[in-house]
Amino acid sequence: MRAPAVPIALTVVLLAAGCGSTSGDGEAEASVGAVTSAPDARLTLVADEDAAASAASTSRALFDSAEVAVVARDGDDAGTLLAASAAVGLGVPLLVEPADGGPADVLTAELDRLGTTTVLAVGDAEAAGGDHEVLAVPAAAESVAAATGLDLAETSEVDDAAAAAAVAGLDGEEPVALLAGDEEAPADDVDRLPGVERAAPLDGTLVLATGSTTTLAGIATARAAGARVHVGGTDPRADADLVGLLGEDQPQAVLALGPEYAAEEGLDWKLETAATGRQLPGGGQLLFPGHFLVALYGHPGSGALGVLGEQDAAASVERARAHAAPYEELVPDATVVPAFEIIATVASEFAGPDGNYSVEVPAEELRPWVEAAGEAGLYVVLDLQPGRTDFVTQAEQYRSLLELPHVGLALDPEWRLGPGQVHLTQIGSVSVDEVNRVVTWLADLTRAGDLPQKLLVLHQFRVGMIPERERLDTSRDELAVMVHADGQGGQGDKQATWQALRQTDPDAVHWGWKNFYDEDAPMLSPEETIAQVSPRPHLISYQ
């Protein structure tokens, strides 16, 4: 059992505003040191848009002091990469000097805070001013090696796109010289920095970086401090590798590095969710666009309600896999995931004891199917046909199943009755306000349980089934909201329905399509489904 994730508090670090001197003959004097410390908060945000400020903020977050520091000039790619190699090899911060003679107050202030006495200025950097000595070297591996005493015989040429990953991969125990194309000519004579005694590595700290050029120096500083660095997007739930890393290592502190993180709403709870290590079938904690679902629809034990019920659970798993398999070549840019859509509450012609014209199957009767699907790597959607009751009331009866990470929810407005209505005398409908109450309920359940994103499917084949759907709440990142076009008949009619439903498309909604074995004329093959249904859906179900 994994340890529970520590509740996340957020600290924001923004800047608005080890070594002695060298001898003239290049011999190093006594060793000097650097002191690291992990951030106090569980989550620290460094979102400066300026490279110099970002570098200084990261240094402040991870280093208490450093008698030696490395400086590169903003915009000097060759100097920055070699400076990163030097900083990580020495175990000291990498700071950035503003380009074109810009104000160096941020740089000078951070050097003073660190107690830096000697600066290694690489490439175009000058690091003038302040109470420190400057050892300037060209952006040449030979010169940096001579100044630092590092063995930089191993080199790696890095382009802009790979720079962040390359810096994140640097290891102080195995120095590598990162090069941006042709090197400058090495200097004839280079003084030697004093030896630097490395600080204790920050093993319990993880740095998440967007990889923008603004973050390169901060990434190097993090690696110099012994923190692990993961380069990726701003939502930690989207990255299966990161979810696995967080779940296994449970870092004590996380630093989010990059201006893009400032726009990531809910970064604290998203990180806490990722830290559970729970993954969706197919990996990660976000459904789309990384996943493509292919589902069998129906009710266990009843072939009359769809193909899911034509066989037992184990055989249904194999049938779902068989349906999904042809799509793997057709959808190469997503992970194809087989799925069940289980009708949990079945519309009835009889009022029943509660008078709601819906038969609610007990959650525990469905659990064997739900668990069998989860063990086999299938996603599950529970479908509600509520009759005269409301969707939230019925959904609450399946809370115990919806608290599983691989289970989502579907609403079937066709079977939502008003007072005095009965099934099959009219097509049902639901107000968008009731749908939005389900959105809130399901999103709150997902957030409270630190669960991966959940799918909320809205079945629809007429616009009037969900009037004013343009008011649909798609603001909750805990959910992937989908409109599922489940009309049947000739393909011309189905395409007309598809286009009509898409005319009221909120920006953030996803799309699903249903193929009927008996009612479509004809039913599309997988190849035809992908070729003819545009834009491509994220869920194909079979009934």
C-alpha positions as CSV (number, residue, x, y, z in Angstrom):
1,M,0.0,0.0,0.0
2,R,1.4,3.4,-0.9
3,A,1.9,6.0,1.7
4,P,-0.8,8.7,1.7
5,A,0.1,11.9,-0.1
6,V,1.0,14.8,2.2
7,P,-1.5,17.7,1.8
8,I,0.0,20.3,-0.4
9,A,0.6,23.9,0.7
10,L,1.8,26.4,-2.0
11,T,4.6,28.9,-1.7
12,V,5.3,31.3,-4.6
13,V,8.9,32.5,-5.1
14,L,9.2,35.5,-7.4
15,L,11.9,38.1,-7.7
16,A,10.8,41.6,-8.6
17,A,13.6,43.4,-7.9
18,G,31.8,27.0,-2.6
19,C,34.9,29.3,-3.0
20,G,37.7,31.7,-2.3
21,S,40.0,33.5,-4.6
22,T,42.4,31.9,-7.1
23,S,46.1,32.2,-7.3
24,G,47.8,33.8,-10.2
25,D,49.6,30.6,-11.3
26,G,46.4,28.7,-11.7
27,E,46.8,26.6,-8.5
28,A,43.7,26.2,-6.4
29,E,43.6,27.4,-2.8
30,A,41.7,25.7,0.0
31,S,38.3,24.2,-0.8
32,V,35.1,26.3,-0.3
33,G,31.6,25.2,0.1
34,A,27.9,25.5,-0.7
35,V,24.9,24.8,1.5
36,T,21.6,23.5,0.1
37,S,18.2,23.3,1.8
38,A,14.9,21.9,0.6
39,P,11.9,24.3,0.4
40,D,9.8,24.4,3.5
41,A,6.5,24.2,1.6
42,R,5.3,21.0,-0.1
43,L,4.9,23.0,-3.4
44,T,6.9,26.0,-4.4
45,L,6.2,28.0,-7.5
46,V,8.9,29.8,-9.5
47,A,7.1,31.5,-12.3
48,D,9.3,34.5,-13.2
49,E,9.1,35.4,-16.9
50,D,12.6,36.9,-16.9
51,A,15.5,34.4,-17.1
52,A,17.7,36.3,-14.6
53,A,14.9,36.5,-12.1
54,S,13.9,32.8,-12.6
55,A,17.5,31.7,-12.1
56,A,17.8,33.8,-8.9
57,S,14.4,32.5,-7.6
58,T,15.5,28.9,-8.0
59,S,18.8,29.6,-6.3
60,R,17.0,31.2,-3.4
61,A,14.7,28.2,-3.1
62,L,17.4,25.6,-3.1
63,F,20.7,27.1,-1.9
64,D,21.4,28.9,1.5
65,S,25.0,29.8,0.4
66,A,27.6,29.2,-2.3
67,E,31.0,30.7,-2.2
68,V,31.4,29.9,-5.9
69,A,28.6,30.5,-8.5
70,V,28.5,30.3,-12.2
71,V,27.0,33.0,-14.4
72,A,25.9,33.0,-18.1
73,R,24.5,35.8,-20.3
74,D,20.9,35.6,-21.2
75,G,20.6,34.6,-24.9
76,D,24.1,33.1,-25.1
77,D,23.1,29.5,-25.9
78,A,26.7,28.2,-26.0
79,G,27.7,29.9,-22.8
80,T,24.5,28.8,-21.0
81,L,24.9,25.1,-21.9
82,L,28.6,25.0,-20.8
83,A,27.8,27.0,-17.7
84,A,25.1,24.4,-16.9
85,S,27.7,21.7,-17.2
86,A,30.1,23.6,-14.9
87,A,27.4,24.4,-12.3
88,V,26.2,20.8,-12.0
89,G,29.7,19.4,-12.0
90,L,30.7,21.8,-9.2
91,G,27.5,21.6,-7.3
92,V,26.8,25.4,-7.3
93,P,24.0,27.6,-8.6
94,L,23.9,28.9,-12.2
95,L,22.7,32.5,-12.4
96,V,21.9,34.6,-15.4
97,E,23.2,38.0,-16.4
98,P,20.7,40.2,-18.3
99,A,21.4,40.7,-22.0
100,D,22.3,43.9,-23.7
101,G,23.5,45.7,-20.6
102,G,20.2,45.3,-18.8
103,P,20.0,45.9,-15.0
104,A,22.0,43.4,-13.0
105,D,20.4,44.1,-9.7
106,V,18.8,40.7,-9.4
107,L,22.0,38.9,-10.2
108,T,24.1,41.1,-7.8
109,A,21.5,40.7,-5.0
110,E,21.6,36.9,-5.3
111,L,25.4,36.7,-5.4
112,D,25.4,38.8,-2.2
113,R,22.8,36.7,-0.5
114,L,24.7,33.5,-1.3
115,G,28.0,35.0,0.0
116,T,29.7,34.3,-3.3
117,T,33.3,35.4,-3.4
118,T,34.2,33.9,-6.8
119,V,32.2,33.9,-10.0
120,L,32.9,31.7,-13.0
121,A,31.6,33.8,-16.0
122,V,31.2,31.6,-19.1
123,G,30.9,32.9,-22.7
124,D,29.5,36.4,-23.0
125,A,28.9,36.9,-19.3
126,E,30.9,39.5,-17.4
127,A,29.4,39.4,-13.9
128,A,30.9,42.8,-13.2
129,G,30.1,44.8,-10.0
130,G,29.6,43.5,-6.5
131,D,32.0,42.2,-3.9
132,H,33.3,39.2,-5.8
133,E,36.2,38.1,-8.0
134,V,35.4,37.1,-11.6
135,L,37.1,34.3,-13.5
136,A,36.0,34.7,-17.1
137,V,36.3,31.9,-19.6
138,P,35.1,31.5,-23.2
139,A,32.3,29.1,-24.2
140,A,34.8,26.3,-24.8
141,A,34.8,22.9,-23.0
142,E,38.6,23.0,-22.7
143,S,38.6,26.3,-20.9
144,V,35.7,25.4,-18.6
145,A,37.4,22.1,-17.7
146,A,40.7,24.0,-16.9
147,A,38.9,26.5,-14.7
148,T,36.8,24.0,-12.8
149,G,39.0,20.9,-12.7
150,L,36.2,18.9,-14.2
151,D,36.8,16.1,-16.7
152,L,34.7,17.4,-19.6
153,A,36.2,15.1,-22.2
154,E,32.7,13.7,-23.0
155,T,30.7,16.2,-25.0
156,S,27.1,16.3,-26.3
157,E,25.9,18.7,-29.0
158,V,22.4,20.0,-28.1
159,D,19.9,21.9,-30.1
160,D,17.3,24.3,-28.6
161,A,14.5,21.7,-28.5
162,A,16.6,19.3,-26.5
163,A,18.3,21.8,-24.2
164,A,16.1,21.5,-21.2
165,A,16.1,17.7,-21.2
166,A,19.9,17.7,-21.7
167,V,20.5,20.0,-18.7
168,A,18.0,18.0,-16.6
169,G,20.0,14.9,-17.4
170,L,23.3,16.3,-16.1
171,D,24.9,14.4,-13.3
172,G,27.5,15.9,-11.0
173,E,29.3,12.5,-10.7
174,E,29.7,12.1,-14.4
175,P,30.3,15.5,-16.0
176,V,29.4,16.1,-19.6
177,A,30.1,19.2,-21.7
178,L,26.9,20.4,-23.4
179,L,27.7,22.2,-26.7
180,A,25.5,24.4,-28.9
181,G,27.2,23.8,-32.2
182,D,30.7,25.1,-32.8
183,E,32.8,26.0,-29.8
184,E,34.7,29.2,-29.2
185,A,38.4,29.0,-29.2
186,P,39.8,28.0,-25.8
187,A,41.8,30.6,-23.8
188,D,45.6,30.2,-23.7
189,D,45.8,30.4,-20.0
190,V,43.0,29.9,-17.5
191,D,43.1,30.3,-13.7
192,R,41.7,27.6,-11.6
193,L,38.8,27.9,-9.2
194,P,39.2,26.6,-5.7
195,G,37.8,23.2,-5.1
196,V,34.2,23.2,-4.1
197,E,32.9,20.8,-1.4
198,R,29.5,19.6,-2.6
199,A,26.5,20.1,-0.3
200,A,24.3,17.2,0.8
201,P,22.0,16.4,-2.2
202,L,18.3,17.3,-2.0
203,D,17.1,13.8,-2.6
204,G,13.6,14.5,-1.3
205,T,13.1,17.4,-3.7
206,L,11.6,17.2,-7.2
207,V,11.7,20.0,-9.6
208,L,9.0,20.1,-12.4
209,A,10.1,22.3,-15.3
210,T,8.3,23.4,-18.4
211,G,11.6,23.4,-20.3
212,S,11.2,26.9,-21.7
213,T,14.5,28.9,-22.2
214,T,13.7,30.9,-19.1
215,T,14.1,27.8,-17.0
216,L,17.5,26.4,-18.2
217,A,19.6,28.0,-15.5
218,G,17.1,27.0,-12.8
219,I,17.2,23.4,-14.1
220,A,20.9,23.4,-13.8
221,T,20.8,24.8,-10.3
222,A,18.3,22.1,-9.3
223,R,20.6,19.4,-10.6
224,A,23.6,21.1,-8.9
225,A,21.6,20.9,-5.6
226,G,21.0,17.2,-6.1
227,A,17.3,17.5,-6.8
228,R,15.6,15.4,-9.4
229,V,14.2,17.3,-12.4
230,H,11.3,16.3,-14.6
231,V,10.6,18.3,-17.8
232,G,7.1,18.3,-19.1
233,G,3.7,20.0,-19.2
234,T,2.0,22.1,-16.5
235,D,-0.6,19.5,-15.5
236,P,1.2,16.7,-13.6
237,R,-1.8,14.3,-14.1
238,A,-1.1,14.3,-17.9
239,D,2.3,12.5,-17.6
240,A,2.2,8.8,-16.8
241,D,5.9,8.7,-16.0
242,L,5.6,11.6,-13.6
243,V,2.5,10.1,-11.9
244,G,4.5,6.9,-11.4
245,L,7.5,8.8,-10.1
246,L,5.5,10.8,-7.7
247,G,3.6,7.8,-6.5
248,E,6.8,5.7,-5.9
249,D,9.1,8.4,-4.5
250,Q,6.7,10.6,-2.6
251,P,9.0,13.7,-2.6
252,Q,8.9,15.9,0.4
253,A,9.0,19.1,-1.6
254,V,8.1,19.9,-5.2
255,L,9.3,23.1,-7.0
256,A,7.4,24.0,-10.2
257,L,9.7,26.0,-12.4
258,G,8.4,28.0,-15.4
259,P,6.2,31.0,-16.1
260,E,3.6,28.6,-17.7
261,Y,2.8,27.2,-14.2
262,A,1.2,30.5,-13.2
263,A,-1.7,29.9,-15.5
264,E,-2.2,26.3,-14.4
265,E,-5.3,26.6,-12.2
266,G,-5.4,24.1,-9.3
267,L,-1.8,23.1,-9.5
268,D,-1.8,22.2,-5.8
269,W,-4.6,19.7,-6.0
270,K,-3.5,18.3,-9.3
271,L,-0.1,17.6,-7.9
272,E,-1.7,15.9,-4.9
273,T,-3.8,13.8,-7.2
274,A,-0.7,12.8,-9.2
275,A,1.1,11.9,-6.0
276,T,-1.3,9.1,-5.3
277,G,0.3,7.2,-8.2
278,R,-3.1,5.9,-9.4
279,Q,-3.3,5.6,-13.2
280,L,-6.1,5.3,-15.7
281,P,-6.2,2.3,-17.9
282,G,-3.7,3.2,-20.6
283,G,-1.7,5.4,-18.2
284,G,-1.7,8.9,-16.8
285,Q,-4.6,10.6,-15.1
286,L,-6.1,12.6,-17.9
287,L,-8.4,10.9,-20.4
288,F,-8.1,13.0,-23.6
289,P,-6.5,13.4,-26.1
290,G,-4.1,10.6,-24.9
291,H,-6.8,7.9,-24.8
292,F,-9.2,6.5,-27.3
293,L,-12.0,4.4,-25.8
294,V,-13.9,1.5,-27.5
295,A,-16.8,0.3,-25.4
296,L,-19.3,-2.5,-25.3
297,Y,-22.7,-1.1,-24.2
298,G,-25.4,-3.0,-22.3
299,H,-26.6,-4.6,-19.1
300,P,-25.1,-7.7,-17.5
301,G,-27.2,-10.7,-18.0
302,S,-29.5,-9.2,-20.7
303,G,-28.6,-9.4,-24.4
304,A,-31.7,-7.4,-25.2
305,L,-30.1,-4.2,-23.9
306,G,-26.8,-4.5,-25.8
307,V,-23.9,-6.6,-26.7
308,L,-22.3,-6.3,-23.2
309,G,-24.9,-8.6,-21.7
310,E,-24.6,-11.4,-24.3
311,Q,-21.9,-13.1,-22.4
312,D,-20.4,-13.2,-18.9
313,A,-17.9,-10.7,-17.5
314,A,-14.8,-12.6,-18.6
315,A,-16.0,-13.2,-22.1
316,S,-17.1,-9.5,-22.3
317,V,-13.6,-8.4,-21.4
318,E,-12.2,-10.5,-24.3
319,R,-15.0,-9.2,-26.7
320,A,-14.2,-5.6,-25.7
321,R,-10.5,-6.2,-26.4
322,A,-11.4,-7.7,-29.8
323,H,-13.5,-4.6,-30.7
324,A,-10.8,-2.3,-29.6
325,A,-7.9,-4.0,-31.4
326,P,-8.6,-2.8,-35.0
327,Y,-8.5,0.8,-33.8
328,E,-4.9,0.5,-32.6
329,E,-3.5,1.0,-36.2
330,L,-6.2,3.5,-37.1
331,V,-5.5,5.8,-34.1
332,P,-1.7,5.8,-33.7
333,D,-1.6,9.0,-31.8
334,A,-3.6,7.8,-28.8
335,T,-3.7,4.7,-26.5
336,V,-6.7,2.6,-27.5
337,V,-8.4,1.4,-24.3
338,P,-11.3,-1.2,-24.3
339,A,-14.2,-0.3,-22.1
340,F,-17.6,-1.3,-20.7
341,E,-20.6,1.0,-20.6
342,I,-22.9,-0.7,-18.1
343,I,-26.5,0.3,-17.8
344,A,-26.8,0.6,-14.0
345,T,-30.3,1.9,-13.8
346,V,-32.8,0.6,-16.4
347,A,-35.8,2.5,-17.7
348,S,-39.0,0.5,-17.0
349,E,-42.6,0.6,-18.3
350,F,-43.7,0.1,-14.7
351,A,-43.6,2.7,-11.9
352,G,-42.1,0.3,-9.4
353,P,-42.2,0.6,-5.6
354,D,-40.6,4.0,-5.7
355,G,-42.7,5.2,-8.6
356,N,-39.8,6.5,-10.6
357,Y,-40.1,4.1,-13.6
358,S,-36.5,3.0,-13.2
359,V,-34.9,-0.2,-11.9
360,E,-31.8,0.6,-9.9
361,V,-29.5,-2.4,-9.9
362,P,-27.6,-2.5,-6.5
363,A,-24.0,-1.4,-6.8
364,E,-22.8,-4.6,-5.2
365,E,-24.4,-6.6,-8.0
366,L,-22.4,-4.6,-10.6
367,R,-19.1,-4.6,-8.6
368,P,-17.9,-8.0,-10.0
369,W,-18.2,-6.6,-13.5
370,V,-16.6,-3.3,-12.6
371,E,-13.7,-5.0,-10.8
372,A,-13.1,-7.6,-13.5
373,A,-12.9,-4.7,-16.1
374,G,-10.4,-2.8,-13.9
375,E,-8.2,-5.8,-13.4
376,A,-8.1,-6.4,-17.1
377,G,-7.2,-2.8,-17.9
378,L,-10.6,-1.6,-19.1
379,Y,-12.4,1.6,-18.4
380,V,-15.9,1.5,-17.1
381,V,-18.8,3.9,-17.5
382,L,-22.0,3.6,-15.5
383,D,-25.1,4.6,-17.4
384,L,-28.2,6.1,-15.7
385,Q,-31.7,5.9,-17.1
386,P,-33.5,7.7,-14.2
387,G,-37.1,7.9,-15.1
388,R,-38.9,10.4,-12.9
389,T,-36.0,10.8,-10.4
390,D,-33.0,13.1,-11.0
391,F,-29.6,12.1,-12.0
392,V,-27.7,13.2,-8.9
393,T,-30.0,11.1,-6.7
394,Q,-29.3,8.0,-8.8
395,A,-25.6,8.7,-9.1
396,E,-25.3,8.9,-5.3
397,Q,-26.4,5.2,-5.1
398,Y,-23.2,4.3,-7.1
399,R,-20.8,6.4,-5.1
400,S,-18.8,3.4,-4.0
401,L,-18.1,2.3,-7.6
402,L,-17.5,5.9,-8.8
403,E,-14.8,6.2,-6.1
404,L,-12.8,3.7,-8.1
405,P,-10.2,5.4,-10.4
406,H,-11.3,3.6,-13.6
407,V,-15.0,4.3,-13.4
408,G,-16.9,7.2,-15.0
409,L,-20.6,8.2,-15.4
410,A,-23.1,8.5,-18.3
411,L,-26.4,10.3,-18.3
412,D,-29.2,9.2,-20.7
413,P,-31.7,12.1,-21.0
414,E,-33.8,10.0,-23.4
415,W,-35.0,8.2,-20.2
416,R,-35.4,11.2,-18.0
417,L,-39.1,11.7,-17.4
418,G,-41.0,14.7,-16.2
419,P,-44.0,14.5,-13.8
420,G,-46.8,12.5,-15.4
421,Q,-44.6,11.2,-18.2
422,V,-44.0,7.5,-19.0
423,H,-41.4,5.9,-21.2
424,L,-41.9,5.3,-24.9
425,T,-44.7,7.9,-25.3
426,Q,-42.2,10.7,-25.7
427,I,-38.4,11.2,-25.8
428,G,-37.2,12.4,-22.5
429,S,-35.0,15.4,-21.7
430,V,-33.0,17.0,-18.9
431,S,-32.3,20.6,-18.0
432,V,-28.8,21.8,-18.4
433,D,-29.0,23.0,-14.7
434,E,-29.6,19.4,-13.6
435,V,-26.6,18.3,-15.7
436,N,-24.5,21.0,-14.2
437,R,-25.5,19.7,-10.7
438,V,-24.1,16.3,-11.8
439,V,-20.9,18.0,-13.0
440,T,-20.5,19.6,-9.6
441,W,-21.3,16.5,-7.7
442,L,-19.0,14.2,-9.7
443,A,-16.1,16.7,-9.8
444,D,-16.3,17.2,-6.0
445,L,-16.3,13.5,-5.5
446,T,-13.2,13.2,-7.8
447,R,-11.4,16.0,-6.1
448,A,-12.2,14.7,-2.6
449,G,-10.8,11.3,-3.5
450,D,-7.7,12.5,-5.3
451,L,-8.9,10.5,-8.2
452,P,-7.8,10.5,-11.9
453,Q,-10.0,12.6,-14.2
454,K,-13.4,11.0,-14.7
455,L,-15.5,10.7,-17.9
456,L,-19.0,12.2,-17.8
457,V,-20.9,11.2,-20.9
458,L,-24.1,12.9,-22.0
459,H,-26.1,10.7,-24.4
460,Q,-28.0,12.7,-27.0
461,F,-29.5,12.3,-30.4
462,R,-31.8,15.4,-30.5
463,V,-30.8,19.0,-29.6
464,G,-34.0,19.2,-27.4
465,M,-32.8,16.4,-25.1
466,I,-30.5,18.9,-23.4
467,P,-31.9,22.4,-24.0
468,E,-29.5,25.3,-23.7
469,R,-26.5,23.0,-23.7
470,E,-24.3,26.0,-24.5
471,R,-24.6,26.6,-20.7
472,L,-23.0,23.3,-19.9
473,D,-20.3,23.7,-17.2
474,T,-17.0,22.5,-18.6
475,S,-14.9,24.4,-16.2
476,R,-14.1,21.5,-13.8
477,D,-10.7,19.9,-14.7
478,E,-11.6,16.9,-12.6
479,L,-13.9,15.8,-15.4
480,A,-13.7,15.1,-19.2
481,V,-17.2,16.0,-20.3
482,M,-18.4,14.2,-23.5
483,V,-21.5,14.5,-25.8
484,H,-22.2,11.0,-27.2
485,A,-24.2,10.9,-30.4
486,D,-26.1,7.7,-30.1
487,G,-28.7,8.0,-32.9
488,Q,-29.4,4.9,-35.0
489,G,-30.5,4.2,-38.6
490,G,-29.1,5.1,-41.9
491,Q,-25.7,6.7,-42.1
492,G,-27.0,9.8,-43.8
493,D,-29.4,10.4,-40.8
494,K,-26.7,9.7,-38.3
495,Q,-24.4,12.2,-40.0
496,A,-27.1,14.8,-40.0
497,T,-27.6,14.2,-36.2
498,W,-23.9,14.5,-35.6
499,Q,-23.7,17.8,-37.4
500,A,-26.9,19.1,-35.6
501,L,-25.5,18.2,-32.2
502,R,-22.2,19.9,-32.9
503,Q,-23.8,23.2,-33.6
504,T,-24.2,23.8,-29.9
505,D,-20.7,22.6,-29.0
506,P,-19.0,24.2,-25.9
507,D,-15.3,24.6,-26.5
508,A,-14.2,22.1,-23.9
509,V,-16.5,19.2,-24.7
510,H,-15.3,15.8,-26.1
511,W,-17.3,13.6,-28.6
512,G,-18.5,10.1,-28.8
513,W,-20.2,8.0,-31.4
514,K,-22.2,4.8,-31.2
515,N,-22.4,1.9,-33.7
516,F,-25.5,-0.2,-33.6
517,Y,-25.3,-3.8,-34.8
518,D,-29.0,-4.3,-35.6
519,E,-30.4,-0.8,-36.0
520,D,-27.7,0.9,-38.2
521,A,-28.1,0.6,-42.0
522,P,-25.3,-0.4,-42.4
523,M,-23.1,-0.4,-39.3
524,L,-19.7,1.2,-40.0
525,S,-16.6,-0.8,-39.8
526,P,-13.7,0.5,-37.7
527,E,-12.0,1.9,-40.8
528,E,-15.2,3.6,-42.0
529,T,-15.9,5.0,-38.5
530,I,-12.5,6.7,-38.4
531,A,-12.8,7.9,-42.0
532,Q,-16.3,9.2,-42.0
533,V,-16.9,10.5,-38.5
534,S,-15.2,13.9,-38.3
535,P,-13.8,15.3,-36.2
536,R,-12.6,12.0,-34.8
537,P,-14.5,11.0,-31.6
538,H,-12.7,10.0,-28.4
539,L,-15.2,7.2,-27.7
540,I,-16.7,4.6,-30.0
541,S,-19.4,2.4,-28.4
542,Y,-21.1,-0.7,-29.7
543,Q,-24.7,-1.7,-28.9
